[in-house]
Amino acid sequence: MSETSLDDLLARVELGSECVFPPDELDERARRLRAVLAERGIDLFLTSTPENIFYLCGQQTPGYYTFQCLCVPIEGEPFLVIRGLEALNARANSRIVDIVGYDDAAVPAVALAQTLKSRGYSGKRVALDRNAWYFTVNIHEQLTGAFGGFLDGSGIVEPLRRGKSPFELAQMQKAAAVNDAGMQAGLGAVLVGKSENDAAAAIMAATISAGGEYVGMEPFVTSGPRSGVPHSTWRRRSFAAGDVVILETAGCYNRYHAALFRTIFLGDVPDLARKMYPACEEALVAGLEKLRPGQSCADVHNAVQAVIDKAGFTDGYRKRSGYSIGVSFAPDWGEGNILSLYRNVEVPLEPGMAFHIPITLRQYAKFTVAISDTFVVTDDGHRPLSRLPRLLLRR
């Protein structure tokens, strides 16, 4: 029996049948990208970053741990070089007709190099995005060995992703609604005698039931002394009277994310925690006063830091005040590689930018108090995506 060709298999899948983005959204992104390529004299741009590939063509898969590369020429149609097993996925999720699927026995970087050579790109100005999560040193060496040198195309797409379009903001609003459902369920599960796992299970079940997808990072559910260790999460501990409990959650809708932080006091918690929490609230308000066009990312952080310093909690705040959020795949739900709200980041704020602003104060290895929301910069200020009140929960 003859083996069915990949082209025959692809023909069975309706092109773009599961693509998140309407054609005009993708056309505008391609136009903006090609304007940058023209400015830099680039003939072909290559990216293997899952977020950038999704943003530019709609392709999404949990299988991005295998090498995939979107190739965007200054003129002509883009093409994808991707694991053969993922090719049908790519046809459904994107509107790219030209998909090259390599066999599992192939060396992916060599397959890409051969494709580029066969299309006449040897000696051309080809720029390579080197910032991808899974673009390893080995892949880079194999690719340059098989094809030759590349221009550095790192950071070309990320500035295009800073400001969200109305379509993108609509996806983020839906992600926020999904996350509100998860956070509400998690808060309801934080009871003396219940466990961190109970709360995590409630969060994830409610988020998925509300229409959410797999998130870029798991929720953080941590209590008591464990909450004083940054980025600790559920590990079967039971909630006890006197615990400070923190929940940091995110919802995902069409790969767009929105996140929240909330704090719960179970009974008689440490006095210091009771003093720290109002400082978090005041710092968030101060930061939000600067979250508007005409201010910079650094201005927001500096306003937050000033409140915390004045309250005497500088040692408990060793972090940036926020980060860009939007399109994400694991291992993160944020876009912190695009923009941070931190000192010396003098990028001006513009309408359509979106940030998660988690204000957290810690007595390390003892407890953490925190509050946050995801905010969008508007023409005259900002607006939150969550509809949940920003209140401390006491039980």
N, C-alpha and C positions, 0 to 999 in steps of 0.2 A: 504494500500500500504506500503510495507516495505521500510525503509529508506536506501538509498545508503550509503555504508560504505566509510570512508575517503580513504581507500586503493583503492577502485574502482574508486573514483574520481581522485586520483593521477595518476592512470594508463592511464587516458585520456590525460595527459600532457606529452609531450616528454621531457625526462630527459635532463637538461642542454640546452634546445632550445634557451634560452635567456641569457646564461652565458657569461659574458664579457671576461672571461679569458680562454685561451687555457689550456688543461690539464697539459702540461709540466710546465706552470707558477705556477699553483696551487700545483703541485707535489714538486717543488723546495721549495715553502714556507712551505709546510708540513714537508719536510725534515729538514729545518732550525729550525722550531718550535720544532720538536721532539728532535733535538740535545740539545736544551735548557732544555726540559723536562727531558731528560736522565741525563743531568749534575746536575739537581736539585733533581733528584729522584722522579719525579712526575708521578703518574699513569694516571691521567686524568686532562685535563685543560678545564676550563669552561669560556666562555666569552659571555657577552650580549652587548658589545659595538658594535653599528652598523657598524662603520668603520672597526673594527677588524674582525667581521663576514664576511663582504664583502671581505676584503683582503684575508681571509683564504679560503673562499669557493665560493664567488661570489653572495651570497644571498643579495638582496637589496629590500627594500620596504619603502614607506613613512609611513607605519604602524608600525614603530619601537617603537612607544609610548606604544605599548603592549609588554609584556615581551617575549623575544626570547633568546635562549641560544644555542650556538654552543659548542658541547662537543667533544674534541679531545683526544683520548686515546694514550698512548705511543705506543701501538700496536693495529692494527685493524683499521676499518673504522670509521670516525667521524659520529656523529649523531646530529640532530637538534631537540630541543624541542621548539615548536612555537605555537602560536595561530592557531587553526584549519583553520580559514579563510585565513591565510597566507600560508598554507601548499602547495597549488598549485603554488603559487608565488615562494616558495622556490624550488620546484621541477624544475620549468622552469629556474630560475636564478642560480641554483647551480647544481652540479653533485652528490649531496648526495642522496642516495637511502633511507637511514634510517631516516625518518622524523616522529616525534611524534607530532601530533596536539592535543592540549587540547581544551576543550569546553569553551565557554564564561562564563559558570556558574562555572567553576573550579577556584581554587586559583592557579595561574601560578607557584608560588614557590613550592607549594605542589606537583603539577604535575611533576615538575622537580625532586624533591626529590624522589617521587615514582618511576620515571624512573631510577634514579641512583641506588636505592635499588634493583629494579627488575633485574638490570644487574650486580649485585654483587660488587658494589663499596663501600658498607658500610665497614668501617675500612681501606679502601685504602687511599693512599695519593692523595687527590683531591685538586687541586689549583683553586681558584676563582678569576677572574679578577674583582676587586671592583671599577674600574675607569669609568664604563659606565655612560653615561648621565642619563639614566633612571633606574639605579639600585638603588632604593630608600632604605632608612633605613627600611621601612616596609617589602619590599621584602627580604632584608638580614635577618631580624629577623624571617620571616616566613620560609625561606629556612634553616637556621641553626636550627630552632626549629623542623623542620620536618626531617632533615637529620643528623645534627651534625656539628662539626667544619670543617673548611676548611683551607688549606694553603693559604697564600696570593700570588695570581698569578698576581697582578697588575704590569703593566710595562713589561710583558714578550713579548708581540707582538710588542709594539711600537718601540723598537730598530731595529726590523726586517724591519720596514716600513721606516726607515730613508733614506736609499739609494734606489732610484727608478731603476727598471730594464729597459732595452730598450723598452719593451712593455709598461710599465707604462709611460715612457717619451713620447712615441708616443701619448698616450691618452692626456697627458698634453699639447702637442703641438697643438692638435686639440682643446682643451679647450681654449688655448690662441687665436687661430684663431676665435673661437666663440666670445670670449671676445673683441677682436679687433673690430669686427663688432658692438658689443653693444656700446663700447666706442666711436667709430666714430659717431654713430647715436646720442649718448648723447651729444657729443661736438657740433654737428650740431644743436641741439635743444636749446642750451644755447644762447638766444637772449633777448635783452631788450624787455619786454612786454610778453614774454613767461613765463611759470611757472616751478617750480621744478617738478611738476607732469608731465608736457609735456616732460621734459628731461627723467624722470624715465620711462615713457611709451615708449619712443623711444628706450631707452637702452634695456628694457626687450623684446620688440617686435623684435628688430634686433637680439638679442642674440638667441631667440627661433627660429626665421626664419633661422638663420645660422646653425641650427642643435644642439643647446644647450638644456640641460635638466634643471630641477629645481635646483637652486643653494643652497648651504648651508646657505647663508645669503643674504638678499636683497641688492641691490646696495645702496650706500650712495650718495645722491644728495642733496646738501645744499648750501645756498647762504647768502651773507651779514652777519649780526651779528650771524645768526644761524650757519654759517660755523665755528664759533669760539667755538662752543660747541661740544666736541668729540662725535662721533657716532650719531649725529643728521642726519636725512634724510628727504626726501621730505615731505612737509606738506602744499602744495598749495600756497606757497609764490611766487609772481611774481618777475622775475629778473629785477633789476633796474640799471641805470647808476651808476657807482662807486662801484658796487658789486665785491667782490671776490667770485668765485664759484668753488667748488671742486666736482669732481666725482670720486668715488672709486667703481670699478665694478669687477665682476668675471664672468667667463664663466665655464660651467661644461660640460664634455663629459665623459660618462661612469663612473660617480661619481668622476672623477679627475678634479681638479680646477686649474685655473691660474687667477691672479688678476692684476689690474692696478690702479694707482692714477694719475689724471691730474688736472691742475689748469687753470682757465679762468679769465682774468681781463676784466671787462666790463667798458671801459672808464677810467676815472681818479680815480684810486684806491688809498688808503692810501700809503704815501711814505714808511712807515715801511714795508708794504707788498712787495713793489718793492725791498727793501733791503734784506728781508728775503728769497725771492725765490732763488737768486743766492747762498745763503748759503746752501739751500737744495740741489741744483745741485752739489756744491762742496763736500758736505758731502756724497752724493751718490757715487760720483767718488772715494772718499777716502775709503769708505766701500768696493767698488767693487775691489779695489786694493788688499784687504785682502781676498776676496772671492775666495779662491783657496786651493787645498790640501796643507797640511803643516801648515795652519793657523787654528785658533779655532773660534768657534762662538763668543766668547768674543772679539777676535781680530777685527772682522768686526765691532761690536758695538763700541768698544773703538775708532776706527779710525773715525767713524761717529761723536761720541760725542766730540772728540777733535776739529773737525772743527767747530761744533756748539758752543762749549765753547769759542773758539778763536774769533768767530764772535760776541760774546756777547748775544747769544740767548738761554742760558742754561735754563732759566725759561720757555721757550716756547717748550721745548722738554722733556717731562716727560714720557718716554716710552722706550720700547725695539726697536731695529732698524729693526727687521724682525722676521719671524717665518717660520717654515717648512710648506709646502703646498703640497697637493696631494689628497688623498681620504678624502671626507667630506660629512657629512649629516648635516642638520640643528641641532643646531643653529649656526654653524660656517662654513666658507669656508676654514679655515686654519687648520694646524696641530700643533698649538702652544703648545699643551700638549706633543708633541714629542720633539721639539727643538725650542729654541728661540735664536736669535742673541741679546745677552744681556751680561752685565757684569757678570763675574764669571762663565759663562757657558763655560767650558774649553773643550768641546767636539771637537775633531779634525774634520775638514771638509774633506769629501771624495767625489770622483766622483759619480755622481748620486743623490746627495742630491739636493733638490729644495727648494728655499726660496722666499717668497714675502718680498720685502724690501721697506716699505713705509716710506719715510723721510718727516715728517710733522713738520711745525713750526706754532705755534698759538699765536695770541694775544687773549687770552681767552674772549669769548663772543663778539668779534669784527670781527675776520676773521681767516682763516687758509690758508696756502699755502702748497702744497704737490707735490711730484713726486715719482713714484715707477715703478717697473716692477717685474715680476717673473723671477728668474734666476736659472739655473742649474749649479752645480759645475761640471767642466770637468777635464780631466787629467792634463791640463796645465793652468786652470783658471776658466772661467765661460762663459755662453752664455745666452742672454735673450730669452724668449719665444715669447714675443710680437714683431710684425713687425712695430708697430707704432713708429714714432719719439718721443723722450722724450723732447718735446718742450712746453714752456708756450704759451697759446693761448691768444691773445689780440684782443679785439673787441671794 
